[in-house]
Amino acid sequence: MKNKPIAIAESYYTALGQKNSTAMSQYLHPEVQFTSPIAQMRGKDAVLEAAKKLFTLFKTLTIRAKFGNEAQAMVVVDLDFPPPAGIFPSAVLLNIKEGLIEKIEIFFDASLPSKK
């Protein structure tokens, strides 16, 4: 049986990569918390609005790895931005309860050089 939090995280990030906010929405708790080195927000609408802005910036999103347990999933992704940014690796920790993402915490180092 496939791990449910991993499947939810993979589906959410696949939808993000496809720039599909409608599909992303079905996985988010109404009061989802989002934390990254550059932003913090709360609520499904705020997270989806931020994602829509991100859609305009990146070319592709590739899921490199995923793992988790019964309550959390960790996803490693590469976001490919137009030059000069290039590939931007990130790790994301998602807390999942009752089938919905309650917390998204993104980790990245903006000082890393592009893989391109």
GULOTI-319320 format. One record per residue (C-alpha): residue number from 1; residue in three letters; x negated, y, z negated. Coordinates in Angstrom, 2 decimals. Example, Ala and Ser with C-alpha at 12.3 -4.5 7.8 and 13.67 -1.06 7.14 Angstrom:
BEGIN
   seq   type         u         v         w
     1    ALA    -12.30     -4.50     -7.80
     2    SER    -13.67     -1.06     -7.14
This chain:
BEGIN
   seq   type         u         v         w
     1    MET      0.00      0.00      0.00
     2    LYS     -1.34      3.42      0.95
     3    ASN     -2.07      5.81     -1.94
     4    LYS      0.83      8.29     -2.01
     5    PRO     -1.16     11.42     -3.04
     6    ILE     -3.74     10.72     -0.34
     7    ALA     -1.00     10.26      2.26
     8    ILE      0.66     13.53      1.19
     9    ALA     -2.66     15.41      1.29
    10    GLU     -3.52     13.97      4.69
    11    SER     -0.08     14.86      6.08
    12    TYR     -0.29     18.39      4.68
    13    TYR     -3.75     19.03      6.13
    14    THR     -2.81     17.43      9.45
    15    ALA      0.10     19.88      9.65
    16    LEU     -2.25     22.74      8.75
    17    GLY     -4.61     21.64     11.53
    18    GLN     -1.65     21.60     13.92
    19    LYS     -0.70     25.09     12.70
    20    ASN      2.75     23.80     11.76
    21    SER      4.06     25.68      8.72
    22    THR      7.44     23.93      8.91
    23    ALA      5.79     20.53      8.45
    24    MET      3.52     21.92      5.70
    25    SER      6.52     23.27      3.81
    26    GLN      8.01     19.83      3.08
    27    TYR      4.98     18.91      0.94
    28    LEU      4.81     22.04     -1.24
    29    HIS      6.41     22.47     -4.66
    30    PRO      8.41     25.76     -4.82
    31    GLU      6.00     27.09     -7.50
    32    VAL      2.77     25.68     -6.01
    33    GLN     -0.41     27.29     -7.35
    34    PHE     -3.20     28.08     -4.88
    35    THR     -6.76     28.94     -5.90
    36    SER     -9.82     29.56     -3.75
    37    PRO    -13.00     31.60     -4.11
    38    ILE    -11.30     34.48     -2.27
    39    ALA     -7.62     34.28     -3.23
    40    GLN     -5.11     33.15     -5.82
    41    MET     -1.38     32.91     -5.31
    42    ARG      1.73     31.17     -6.55
    43    GLY      4.81     29.98     -4.72
    44    LYS      5.58     28.12     -1.53
    45    ASP      6.39     31.26      0.46
    46    ALA      3.09     32.94     -0.46
    47    VAL      1.05     29.85      0.45
    48    LEU      2.84     29.45      3.79
    49    GLU      2.38     33.14      4.66
    50    ALA     -1.35     32.86      3.91
    51    ALA     -1.53     29.70      6.05
    52    LYS      0.14     31.50      8.96
    53    LYS     -2.56     34.18      8.77
    54    LEU     -5.23     31.47      8.69
    55    PHE     -3.69     29.87     11.82
    56    THR     -4.78     32.91     13.83
    57    LEU     -8.38     32.60     12.66
    58    PHE     -9.47     28.97     13.14
    59    LYS     -9.65     26.82     16.27
    60    THR     -9.48     23.32     14.77
    61    LEU     -9.34     21.55     11.43
    62    THR    -10.95     18.13     11.03
    63    ILE    -10.36     15.89      8.01
    64    ARG    -13.73     14.31      7.18
    65    ALA    -12.86     12.36      4.03
    66    LYS    -10.03     11.77      1.58
    67    PHE     -9.67      9.93     -1.68
    68    GLY     -7.60     10.11     -4.84
    69    ASN     -5.63      8.48     -7.60
    70    GLU     -1.98      8.40     -8.63
    71    ALA     -1.82     12.15     -9.38
    72    GLN     -4.52     13.83     -7.30
    73    ALA     -6.12     13.78     -3.89
    74    MET     -9.39     15.23     -2.68
    75    VAL     -9.77     16.15      0.97
    76    VAL    -12.93     17.30      2.73
    77    VAL    -12.25     19.33      5.85
    78    ASP    -14.17     21.21      8.50
    79    LEU    -12.55     24.37      9.80
    80    ASP    -13.95     25.45     13.16
    81    PHE    -13.88     29.23     13.55
    82    PRO    -14.91     31.17     16.65
    83    PRO    -18.51     32.46     16.71
    84    PRO    -20.33     33.64     14.82
    85    ALA    -18.71     31.73     11.91
    86    GLY    -18.64     28.22     13.43
    87    ILE    -17.91     25.16     11.29
    88    PHE    -16.86     25.91      7.72
    89    PRO    -16.87     22.84      5.42
    90    SER    -14.48     22.86      2.46
    91    ALA    -13.30     20.50     -0.26
    92    VAL     -9.75     20.67     -1.55
    93    LEU     -8.36     19.22     -4.78
    94    LEU     -4.59     18.75     -4.74
    95    ASN     -2.44     17.94     -7.77
    96    ILE      0.66     16.03     -6.72
    97    LYS      3.73     15.30     -8.80
    98    GLU      6.94     13.62     -7.68
    99    GLY      5.84     13.75     -4.06
   100    LEU      5.07     17.48     -3.93
   101    ILE      1.82     19.43     -4.04
   102    GLU      1.84     21.46     -7.26
   103    LYS     -1.69     22.84     -7.11
   104    ILE     -4.24     23.42     -4.36
   105    GLU     -7.80     24.31     -5.35
   106    ILE    -10.27     24.97     -2.53
   107    PHE    -14.04     24.83     -2.93
   108    PHE    -16.49     26.21     -0.39
   109    ASP    -19.80     28.00     -0.11
   110    ALA    -19.67     30.88      2.36
   111    SER    -23.46     31.05      2.42
   112    LEU    -23.80     27.65      4.14
   113    PRO    -25.01     27.87      7.73
   114    SER    -22.77     26.65     10.52
   115    LYS    -23.33     23.14     11.91
   116    LYS    -23.14     24.53     15.44
